[in-house]
């Protein structure tokens, strides 16, 4: 009798343990990472746990905190489930599973678990998903140059296969977060005819949002990010006796910047995520006018990643966000350093801070609508479709029939 009681007791304990694990797995999304030839699942504090209103299961692949924060907030507002994955291998490396079977078995497994796989930041991380059978729909969210970190010996293969995928694979969608990315792909020989342009929503990563700042400062802030910040902007403001705050590269996020009268920024990239972050949190930005910017980038010491755009008709206004008509009236421009003190004196920065916050609130509605289209929640009526390439390049690695 005692034996039967012990067996029954152990059986109840076993059932309880299994039930506990089942409930835990059911209620938590998993953080998946590729390690060797195995798929390891662990709970992550970054994982979004929500009841899915639209019944979409999404894997988001990114190494960049800014893009992750952006997509996490999109997920919250569209009420879908998303699992995050940070590739653990080096930027220029292939995944560990590549040596085994070019990741075919891994891709088949992962794709069977999700409706959508969104790859962001380092787009070469998407290579295994558009070169292997995948039952999920694939979204390439291009937030950086699409071929960054591709080794020279792999570029032709990468361009050919990606060029074919974006034209022929109907389950692959391209999203660029600024207008330059598709144009850059065109220059490099990859024609992307259909895509969405969806800028970031401007939500800063959680690690810089933990503190509140009640103080206000009358200085103009300059972040010591590039050499031109240190050797041009800061000396000029000192020379002009403009009250100045020199901030380190890791300055604490947009809430810190919002405490200053304004931030003077010298563009070094066509687009940066902190621009949209600054709009969201009410940061006023002072930027060289297009006229002055053209003068600055002619100097060899001034770093700007895409200087060739100055030689392309409307290259700066079309592809450099600081001069795009989308943001008309949202920056304070100056044509020369000498006129800057008077511009600062006569500008209502409080009104500008309110204006940029109103802009991002309105843009958020548009961006969420576009993401809902990408994820097939609503019909795809705003996809950009180009019959002809954006650039003058006629030599593409893949040409459709």
GUROKOL-283183 format. One record per residue (C-alpha): y, z, x; residue number from 1. Coordinates in nm, 3 decimals, decimal comma. Example, Ala and Ser with C-alpha at 12.3 -4.5 7.8 and 13.67 -1.06 7.14 Angstrom:
[r [-0,450; 0,780; 1,230]; 1];
[r [-0,106; 0,714; 1,367]; 2];
REM end
This chain:
[r [0,000; 0,000; 0,000]; 1];
[r [0,235; 0,093; 0,286]; 2];
[r [0,163; -0,241; 0,455]; 3];
[r [0,261; -0,436; 0,144]; 4];
[r [0,580; -0,233; 0,113]; 5];
[r [0,672; -0,306; 0,478]; 6];
[r [0,608; -0,678; 0,433]; 7];
[r [0,818; -0,683; 0,116]; 8];
[r [1,099; -0,492; 0,293]; 9];
[r [1,096; -0,730; 0,591]; 10];
[r [1,094; -1,029; 0,358]; 11];
[r [1,403; -0,899; 0,174]; 12];
[r [1,582; -0,844; 0,508]; 13];
[r [1,493; -1,196; 0,622]; 14];
[r [1,621; -1,349; 0,297]; 15];
[r [1,943; -1,147; 0,326]; 16];
[r [2,002; -1,267; 0,682]; 17];
[r [1,940; -1,630; 0,587]; 18];
[r [2,168; -1,597; 0,286]; 19];
[r [2,443; -1,448; 0,507]; 20];
[r [2,425; -1,740; 0,753]; 21];
[r [2,421; -1,993; 0,471]; 22];
[r [2,736; -1,847; 0,311]; 23];
[r [2,906; -1,831; 0,652]; 24];
[r [2,828; -2,193; 0,730]; 25];
[r [2,926; -2,302; 0,381]; 26];
[r [3,268; -2,141; 0,395]; 27];
[r [3,368; -2,232; 0,749]; 28];
[r [3,439; -2,569; 0,896]; 29];
[r [3,302; -2,610; 1,243]; 30];
[r [3,469; -2,699; 1,569]; 31];
[r [3,251; -2,966; 1,726]; 32];
[r [3,257; -3,057; 2,091]; 33];
[r [3,046; -3,288; 2,303]; 34];
[r [2,879; -3,102; 2,586]; 35];
[r [2,616; -3,282; 2,788]; 36];
[r [2,383; -3,447; 2,540]; 37];
[r [2,417; -3,168; 2,283]; 38];
[r [2,646; -3,111; 1,989]; 39];
[r [2,769; -2,751; 1,990]; 40];
[r [2,913; -2,599; 1,672]; 41];
[r [3,131; -2,290; 1,695]; 42];
[r [3,379; -2,135; 1,457]; 43];
[r [3,738; -2,194; 1,561]; 44];
[r [4,058; -2,019; 1,461]; 45];
[r [4,217; -2,366; 1,454]; 46];
[r [3,978; -2,492; 1,188]; 47];
[r [4,135; -2,552; 0,849]; 48];
[r [3,938; -2,402; 0,563]; 49];
[r [4,048; -2,534; 0,226]; 50];
[r [3,899; -2,637; -0,103]; 51];
[r [3,918; -3,014; -0,097]; 52];
[r [4,106; -3,149; -0,395]; 53];
[r [4,041; -3,510; -0,294]; 54];
[r [3,690; -3,450; -0,162]; 55];
[r [3,757; -3,592; 0,184]; 56];
[r [3,579; -3,457; 0,492]; 57];
[r [3,772; -3,543; 0,807]; 58];
[r [3,716; -3,498; 1,180]; 59];
[r [4,039; -3,496; 1,382]; 60];
[r [4,000; -3,571; 1,752]; 61];
[r [4,295; -3,486; 1,976]; 62];
[r [4,389; -3,309; 2,300]; 63];
[r [4,757; -3,260; 2,207]; 64];
[r [4,883; -2,943; 2,036]; 65];
[r [5,170; -3,131; 1,873]; 66];
[r [4,951; -3,393; 1,704]; 67];
[r [4,703; -3,123; 1,598]; 68];
[r [4,979; -2,914; 1,442]; 69];
[r [5,111; -3,223; 1,265]; 70];
[r [4,774; -3,318; 1,116]; 71];
[r [4,690; -2,958; 1,024]; 72];
[r [5,005; -2,949; 0,813]; 73];
[r [4,922; -3,284; 0,656]; 74];
[r [4,579; -3,145; 0,567]; 75];
[r [4,731; -2,837; 0,407]; 76];
[r [4,972; -3,040; 0,196]; 77];
[r [4,716; -3,298; 0,084]; 78];
[r [4,449; -3,030; 0,035]; 79];
[r [4,162; -3,185; 0,226]; 80];
[r [3,909; -3,043; 0,468]; 81];
[r [3,958; -3,116; 0,837]; 82];
[r [3,759; -3,019; 1,142]; 83];
[r [3,923; -3,028; 1,485]; 84];
[r [3,768; -3,155; 1,807]; 85];
[r [3,917; -3,147; 2,156]; 86];
[r [3,718; -3,376; 2,390]; 87];
[r [3,605; -3,158; 2,684]; 88];
[r [3,573; -3,439; 2,940]; 89];
[r [3,851; -3,561; 3,172]; 90];
[r [4,124; -3,798; 3,055]; 91];
[r [3,987; -4,093; 3,256]; 92];
[r [3,621; -4,002; 3,203]; 93];
[r [3,365; -4,128; 2,956]; 94];
[r [3,201; -3,872; 2,722]; 95];
[r [2,893; -3,703; 2,865]; 96];
[r [2,672; -3,882; 2,613]; 97];
[r [2,784; -4,222; 2,746]; 98];
[r [2,525; -4,227; 3,024]; 99];
[r [2,240; -4,171; 2,780]; 100];
[r [2,293; -4,446; 2,522]; 101];
[r [2,669; -4,516; 2,529]; 102];
[r [2,697; -4,233; 2,274]; 103];
[r [2,524; -4,430; 1,998]; 104];
[r [2,309; -4,140; 1,875]; 105];
[r [2,603; -3,898; 1,895]; 106];
[r [2,831; -4,131; 1,700]; 107];
[r [2,567; -4,189; 1,433]; 108];
[r [2,525; -3,814; 1,391]; 109];
[r [2,896; -3,733; 1,379]; 110];
[r [2,977; -4,023; 1,148]; 111];
[r [2,708; -3,911; 0,906]; 112];
[r [2,885; -3,577; 0,866]; 113];
[r [3,236; -3,700; 0,783]; 114];
[r [3,413; -3,945; 0,556]; 115];
[r [3,689; -4,014; 0,810]; 116];
[r [3,723; -3,975; 1,184]; 117];
[r [4,083; -3,973; 1,303]; 118];
[r [4,141; -4,012; 1,678]; 119];
[r [4,487; -3,928; 1,809]; 120];
[r [4,677; -3,880; 2,136]; 121];
[r [4,437; -4,040; 2,389]; 122];
[r [4,322; -4,350; 2,199]; 123];
[r [4,057; -4,442; 2,462]; 124];
[r [3,867; -4,140; 2,320]; 125];
[r [3,804; -4,367; 2,019]; 126];
[r [3,610; -4,626; 2,224]; 127];
[r [3,268; -4,486; 2,131]; 128];
[r [3,353; -4,498; 1,760]; 129];
[r [3,449; -4,865; 1,741]; 130];
[r [3,174; -4,986; 1,975]; 131];
[r [2,888; -4,808; 1,794]; 132];
[r [2,771; -4,816; 1,432]; 133];
[r [2,968; -4,557; 1,236]; 134];
[r [2,921; -4,485; 0,865]; 135];
[r [3,256; -4,302; 0,847]; 136];
[r [3,591; -4,472; 0,826]; 137];
[r [3,781; -4,460; 1,156]; 138];
[r [4,157; -4,407; 1,191]; 139];
[r [4,336; -4,461; 1,522]; 140];
[r [4,657; -4,258; 1,518]; 141];
[r [4,845; -4,403; 1,814]; 142];
[r [5,094; -4,143; 1,939]; 143];
[r [5,094; -4,258; 2,302]; 144];
[r [5,034; -4,588; 2,477]; 145];
[r [4,699; -4,708; 2,341]; 146];
[r [4,557; -4,783; 2,687]; 147];
[r [4,670; -4,471; 2,869]; 148];
[r [4,412; -4,343; 3,122]; 149];
[r [4,188; -4,652; 3,091]; 150];
[r [4,058; -4,729; 3,438]; 151];
[r [4,149; -5,071; 3,574]; 152];
[r [3,786; -5,182; 3,593]; 153];
[r [3,739; -5,097; 3,223]; 154];
[r [4,055; -5,255; 3,082]; 155];
[r [3,927; -5,604; 2,997]; 156];
[r [3,627; -5,462; 2,812]; 157];
[r [3,849; -5,208; 2,634]; 158];
[r [4,109; -5,467; 2,530]; 159];
[r [3,845; -5,713; 2,409]; 160];
[r [3,648; -5,464; 2,202]; 161];
[r [3,953; -5,290; 2,056]; 162];
[r [4,116; -5,625; 1,980]; 163];
[r [3,806; -5,733; 1,790]; 164];
[r [3,772; -5,402; 1,606]; 165];
[r [4,130; -5,390; 1,472]; 166];
[r [4,092; -5,742; 1,333]; 167];
[r [3,734; -5,749; 1,207]; 168];
[r [3,638; -5,388; 1,125]; 169];
[r [3,752; -5,328; 0,769]; 170];
[r [3,668; -4,957; 0,800]; 171];
[r [3,912; -4,909; 1,088]; 172];
[r [4,279; -4,833; 1,022]; 173];
[r [4,561; -4,815; 1,275]; 174];
[r [4,849; -4,570; 1,236]; 175];
[r [5,135; -4,562; 1,486]; 176];
[r [5,372; -4,264; 1,494]; 177];
[r [5,663; -4,469; 1,630]; 178];
[r [5,746; -4,843; 1,616]; 179];
[r [5,679; -4,915; 1,984]; 180];
[r [5,302; -4,863; 1,997]; 181];
[r [5,189; -5,181; 1,819]; 182];
[r [5,450; -5,379; 2,012]; 183];
[r [5,315; -5,238; 2,342]; 184];
[r [4,962; -5,336; 2,240]; 185];
[r [5,088; -5,689; 2,174]; 186];
[r [5,240; -5,708; 2,522]; 187];
[r [4,908; -5,598; 2,672]; 188];
[r [4,716; -5,866; 2,481]; 189];
[r [4,588; -5,677; 2,177]; 190];
[r [4,715; -5,812; 1,843]; 191];
[r [4,719; -5,549; 1,566]; 192];
[r [4,806; -5,740; 1,247]; 193];
[r [4,776; -5,458; 0,992]; 194];
[r [4,884; -5,097; 1,041]; 195];
[r [5,088; -4,804; 0,911]; 196];
[r [5,398; -4,656; 1,070]; 197];
[r [5,394; -4,282; 0,997]; 198];
[r [5,620; -4,062; 1,203]; 199];
[r [5,535; -3,693; 1,262]; 200];
[r [5,637; -3,430; 1,009]; 201];
[r [5,793; -3,217; 1,282]; 202];
[r [5,588; -2,899; 1,246]; 203];
[r [5,581; -2,713; 1,576]; 204];
[r [5,256; -2,565; 1,713]; 205];
[r [5,188; -2,205; 1,596]; 206];
[r [5,222; -2,059; 1,945]; 207];
[r [5,598; -2,125; 1,950]; 208];
[r [5,658; -2,010; 1,592]; 209];
[r [5,557; -1,646; 1,627]; 210];
[r [5,906; -1,508; 1,696]; 211];
[r [6,230; -1,512; 1,502]; 212];
[r [6,573; -1,553; 1,659]; 213];
[r [6,874; -1,414; 1,476]; 214];
[r [7,131; -1,468; 1,750]; 215];
[r [7,357; -1,772; 1,781]; 216];
[r [7,502; -1,929; 2,095]; 217];
[r [7,811; -2,145; 2,134]; 218];
[r [7,678; -2,323; 2,444]; 219];
[r [7,539; -2,674; 2,464]; 220];
[r [7,177; -2,644; 2,579]; 221];
[r [7,009; -2,873; 2,832]; 222];
[r [6,634; -2,853; 2,888]; 223];
[r [6,536; -2,900; 3,253]; 224];
[r [6,264; -3,153; 3,176]; 225];
[r [6,346; -3,458; 3,386]; 226];
[r [6,535; -3,524; 3,708]; 227];
[r [6,823; -3,672; 3,510]; 228];
[r [6,852; -3,347; 3,315]; 229];
[r [6,880; -3,151; 3,639]; 230];
[r [7,082; -3,393; 3,850]; 231];
[r [7,295; -3,569; 3,589]; 232];
[r [7,340; -3,381; 3,261]; 233];
[r [7,378; -3,029; 3,399]; 234];
[r [7,625; -3,119; 3,679]; 235];
[r [7,830; -3,332; 3,437]; 236];
[r [7,863; -3,053; 3,181]; 237];
[r [7,961; -2,808; 3,455]; 238];
[r [8,217; -3,055; 3,589]; 239];
[r [8,367; -3,091; 3,241]; 240];
[r [8,372; -2,712; 3,188]; 241];
[r [8,154; -2,742; 2,880]; 242];
[r [7,983; -2,408; 2,799]; 243];
[r [7,624; -2,469; 2,912]; 244];
[r [7,283; -2,307; 2,872]; 245];
[r [7,018; -2,429; 3,116]; 246];
[r [6,675; -2,393; 2,958]; 247];
[r [6,342; -2,417; 3,145]; 248];
[r [6,085; -2,687; 3,066]; 249];
[r [5,891; -2,437; 2,853]; 250];
[r [6,191; -2,315; 2,657]; 251];
[r [6,015; -2,158; 2,359]; 252];
[r [6,025; -2,427; 2,091]; 253];
[r [6,271; -2,554; 1,828]; 254];
[r [6,357; -2,209; 1,691]; 255];
[r [6,510; -2,130; 2,030]; 256];
[r [6,704; -2,457; 2,037]; 257];
[r [6,836; -2,397; 1,685]; 258];
[r [7,028; -2,090; 1,809]; 259];
[r [7,255; -2,313; 2,021]; 260];
[r [7,549; -2,521; 1,905]; 261];
[r [7,358; -2,836; 2,009]; 262];
[r [7,114; -2,974; 2,263]; 263];
[r [7,209; -3,260; 2,493]; 264];
[r [6,914; -3,492; 2,546]; 265];
[r [6,881; -3,783; 2,789]; 266];
[r [6,602; -4,010; 2,658]; 267];
[r [6,305; -4,056; 2,890]; 268];
[r [6,056; -4,193; 2,637]; 269];
[r [6,079; -4,425; 2,336]; 270];
[r [5,978; -4,135; 2,114]; 271];
[r [5,896; -3,767; 2,154]; 272];
[r [5,749; -3,535; 1,892]; 273];
[r [6,010; -3,268; 1,964]; 274];
[r [6,273; -3,499; 1,812]; 275];
[r [6,117; -3,462; 1,467]; 276];
[r [6,053; -3,093; 1,535]; 277];
[r [6,422; -3,049; 1,604]; 278];
[r [6,509; -3,212; 1,273]; 279];
[r [6,278; -2,977; 1,084]; 280];
[r [6,416; -2,660; 1,234]; 281];
[r [6,782; -2,757; 1,226]; 282];
[r [6,858; -2,851; 1,586]; 283];
[r [7,166; -3,066; 1,647]; 284];
[r [7,117; -3,324; 1,921]; 285];
[r [7,374; -3,498; 2,142]; 286];
[r [7,253; -3,829; 2,287]; 287];
[r [7,414; -4,105; 2,499]; 288];
[r [7,514; -4,402; 2,285]; 289];
[r [7,316; -4,723; 2,328]; 290];
[r [7,603; -4,860; 2,535]; 291];
[r [7,602; -4,564; 2,775]; 292];
[r [7,222; -4,552; 2,779]; 293];
[r [7,207; -4,912; 2,898]; 294];
[r [7,438; -4,819; 3,184]; 295];
[r [7,231; -4,513; 3,274]; 296];
[r [6,892; -4,685; 3,289]; 297];
[r [7,027; -4,948; 3,529]; 298];
[r [7,049; -4,670; 3,785]; 299];
[r [6,731; -4,643; 3,986]; 300];
[r [6,729; -4,265; 3,972]; 301];
[r [6,721; -4,254; 3,590]; 302];
[r [6,366; -4,233; 3,452]; 303];
[r [6,289; -4,416; 3,131]; 304];
[r [5,930; -4,522; 3,073]; 305];
[r [6,001; -4,857; 2,907]; 306];
[r [6,306; -5,001; 3,082]; 307];
[r [6,193; -5,356; 3,001]; 308];
[r [6,310; -5,302; 2,641]; 309];
[r [6,672; -5,343; 2,750]; 310];
[r [6,598; -5,712; 2,818]; 311];
[r [6,435; -5,778; 2,479]; 312];
[r [6,663; -5,875; 2,187]; 313];
[r [6,712; -5,563; 1,973]; 314];
[r [6,454; -5,394; 2,194]; 315];
[r [6,630; -5,059; 2,202]; 316];
[r [6,722; -5,045; 1,833]; 317];
[r [6,376; -5,160; 1,720]; 318];
[r [6,155; -4,962; 1,953]; 319];
[r [6,349; -4,664; 2,088]; 320];
[r [6,370; -4,396; 1,820]; 321];
[r [6,697; -4,252; 1,954]; 322];
[r [6,870; -4,577; 1,850]; 323];
[r [6,662; -4,676; 1,547]; 324];
[r [6,851; -4,728; 1,220]; 325];
[r [6,605; -4,487; 1,053]; 326];
[r [6,799; -4,203; 1,216]; 327];
[r [7,152; -4,330; 1,162]; 328];
[r [7,395; -4,039; 1,136]; 329];
[r [7,147; -3,781; 1,265]; 330];
[r [7,259; -3,774; 1,630]; 331];
[r [7,594; -3,715; 1,795]; 332];
[r [7,653; -4,010; 2,029]; 333];
[r [7,896; -4,034; 2,320]; 334];
[r [8,005; -4,347; 2,508]; 335];
[r [8,119; -4,168; 2,823]; 336];
[r [8,092; -3,825; 2,981]; 337];
[r [8,470; -3,788; 2,980]; 338];
[r [8,496; -3,806; 2,600]; 339];
[r [8,219; -3,549; 2,547]; 340];
[r [8,441; -3,236; 2,535]; 341];
[r [8,655; -3,383; 2,258]; 342];
[r [8,349; -3,497; 2,061]; 343];
[r [8,198; -3,148; 2,082]; 344];
[r [8,527; -2,993; 1,972]; 345];
[r [8,559; -3,220; 1,666]; 346];
[r [8,197; -3,219; 1,545]; 347];
[r [8,080; -2,997; 1,259]; 348];
[r [7,744; -2,901; 1,407]; 349];
[r [7,653; -2,668; 1,120]; 350];
[r [7,683; -2,959; 0,877]; 351];
[r [7,472; -3,177; 1,109]; 352];
[r [7,200; -2,910; 1,130]; 353];
[r [7,180; -2,903; 0,753]; 354];
[r [7,174; -3,284; 0,736]; 355];
[r [6,878; -3,323; 0,975]; 356];
[r [6,679; -3,062; 0,781]; 357];
[r [6,746; -3,250; 0,459]; 358];
[r [6,634; -3,573; 0,623]; 359];
[r [6,296; -3,433; 0,734]; 360];
[r [6,234; -3,282; 0,390]; 361];
[r [6,280; -3,627; 0,235]; 362];
[r [6,079; -3,802; 0,504]; 363];
[r [5,789; -3,562; 0,452]; 364];
[r [5,738; -3,699; 0,101]; 365];
[r [5,718; -4,053; 0,237]; 366];
[r [5,482; -3,958; 0,521]; 367];
[r [5,243; -3,769; 0,294]; 368];
[r [5,234; -4,065; 0,057]; 369];
[r [5,145; -4,295; 0,348]; 370];
[r [4,871; -4,061; 0,474]; 371];
[r [4,732; -4,046; 0,121]; 372];
[r [4,707; -4,425; 0,137]; 373];
[r [4,535; -4,418; 0,477]; 374];
[r [4,279; -4,172; 0,342]; 375];
[r [4,230; -4,381; 0,026]; 376];
[r [4,356; -4,112; -0,209]; 377];
[r [4,595; -4,368; -0,358]; 378];
[r [4,607; -4,749; -0,326]; 379];
[r [4,718; -4,898; 0,008]; 380];
[r [5,042; -5,060; -0,099]; 381];
[r [5,265; -4,988; 0,203]; 382];
[r [5,053; -5,111; 0,494]; 383];
[r [5,252; -5,328; 0,735]; 384];
[r [5,096; -5,674; 0,758]; 385];
[r [5,205; -5,920; 1,025]; 386];
[r [5,070; -6,273; 1,028]; 387];
[r [5,231; -6,334; 1,366]; 388];
[r [5,242; -6,105; 1,671]; 389];
[r [5,552; -5,889; 1,726]; 390];
[r [5,588; -6,007; 2,085]; 391];
[r [5,603; -6,347; 2,254]; 392];
[r [5,258; -6,307; 2,405]; 393];
[r [5,022; -6,594; 2,315]; 394];
[r [4,730; -6,487; 2,532]; 395];
[r [4,522; -6,225; 2,352]; 396];
[r [4,190; -6,079; 2,461]; 397];
[r [4,049; -6,134; 2,114]; 398];
[r [4,147; -6,417; 1,884]; 399];
[r [4,019; -6,432; 1,527]; 400];
[r [3,896; -6,763; 1,393]; 401];
REM end
